[in-house]
Amino acid sequence: MKKMIAVLAALTMILSAASCSKGPDGRNSTDPVSVTGEVSSVSCEGIFEEISAVVNFPEMVSVQPKSLSNRYGIEQNMYTDYVFMTAQEATLCDTVVIINTNSQESKDAVIEKLELFIQQSRETNVDYNPDQYAILKDSSVETIGDFVYLVFSSDSGLIEEMIKERLQ
């Protein structure tokens, strides 16, 4: 019974972290976020849009900056751009995270936070949802330059290759 309550609490937190409405600044939740206002030749949102054109995701929602900070501990001063899309349905683990960090210290902190997210996701799904755990068990945080990324998907190999191609 305690395990079921813990799983329900975790799923509730995931759903509360995801929002598909307009943010307080009036942007759509899928608009790219740029803390500095600088234009980068590589947009995290642009990469995700390219991936979405090829990969058939379930309905996805964007994790907003406030939730990124409150739920995952990734603060706005740690990145210049990001996309954090997750499956709207709580029983699915599909997630794509791409973060352009602004320093080595921030990069190390983001890696640590995302590794904790992987660990928590595995613990939540290992007994509750074995099909989703199979997707999570081999996932890892990857980096290219200042970019940190994480993919939970049955198409993770393809998605990671697309990210690598775009960032190199």
N, C-alpha and C positions, 0 to 999 in steps of 0.2 A: 504494500500500500504506500509506504514512504517513497519507494522508487517511482511509482506512478505519479505521485504528487510532485516529485522533483522534476520528472520529465515534463509534466504539464506546466510547471513554473518556468522551465527553460524555454519551452515552446512559446509561452506567453511573452517572455522577454524578447525572443527573436521577432515575433510579430509586432511588438510595440516599438522595436528599434527600426523596423521598416515602415516607410510611409511613401505613398505614391501621390500625395497631394502637393500643391505648390507650397514652397517654403515661405518663411516670413519675409523674404526679400522679393517674393513674387515670381521667382524662377520655377520652372518645372523641376521635379525631383531628378530628372535625368539630364539636366543641363550640367555641363562641366563646371567644376568649382576651381577657381583660381584665387588663392589667397593674396598674391602679390599683384594681380591684374596684368601680369606679363603674358605675352602671347608666346607659347611654346610651339615648336615645330611638331611635337608629338603630344597629342591630347589623349588623356586617359579615356575620356568619353568617346573620342573618335575611334580608338582601338576597340572599345566594347561594341560600338555600332558596326564596325567591320566584322567582328566575330558574330554578332547577332544576325548578320545577313547570311551567314553560312551555317550556324549552329541553331538547331531548333530547341530553344530554352522553354521551360514552363513560364508562366507569367512571372515576370521579375519586377522587383521594386528597389528603389534606391535608398540606401542608408544615408540620412542627412548628417551634416557636420555635427550637430548637437548630439545625435545618437552615436555617431562615430566616437565622439569624446566620452560621453557618459557610459556607453555599453562596452566599448572596446579600448578605451584609454588612449585613443589616437587624437591628439590635440591639433587644432588648425595651424599652430606655429611649427608643426613638424613636417608639413608638406606644402607644395605649391599647386598641386593638382591631384585629383583622385577620382576613381569611380569604385563604388562598392555596391554591387547589385546582388540581390539574393532572391531566391524563390519566394513568391508570395505565400504559397502553401507551406505551412509549418512542417509538414511531414517530409518535405523534400529538402535536400541539402544543397542544391545547385547554387553556387556562389562564385562570382568573379570579383576579385579585388585587385586594383592596380593603383599604386600610390607613387607619386613622384616626390621623393623626400628632398629636403633642402640642406641637409648636412649629414656627415657620417654619423654623428651622435643621434640624429633623428632617425636615420636609416636603421641603426642598431635597435633603437627603441621600438620602431614599427615592426621589425622582424620579431622581436620578443613578444609583442602584443598579438601578432598574427599566429605565432606558434602556440600561444596560450589558447587562442580561439580554436585552432585545430584540435588541441587536446580536449577542450571542453566539448566540442562537437562530436568527437569520437566517443567520449564517455557517455554523452547523452544518447547516442545511437547504437552503441555496441549490442545491447540487449533489446532495446525498444524497436529498432528498425534496422535489421541486418542488411537489407538491400542498400540502404543509404550508407551504412557503415562500410560496406565494400567499396564505395566511392571514396569515402573519407580516409580509409586506412593507409593508402599510399600517397596521400597528398602531402605537399611540403611547401614552405615559403621559398620563393626563388627571387633572385635579384639580377638586374642588368644595369650597370651604372648606378644612378641615383634612384632607379625604379625598383619597387618591391611589389611582387605579385603573388597571388594565391588563387587556385582554381579548384572548385569542387564540382565535378561534372562527369557523367559517363563519357563525355567527349573531351576530357581534360588534355589528352595528348595533342589533339588537333588545336585546341584553344591555346595551349602553351606554345606550340609552334608558331601560331599566328602572332602571339604577343612578342616572341623572340624576334621574328622577322621584322616587325614594326619598330622595335626598340633598337635594333642593331644598325 
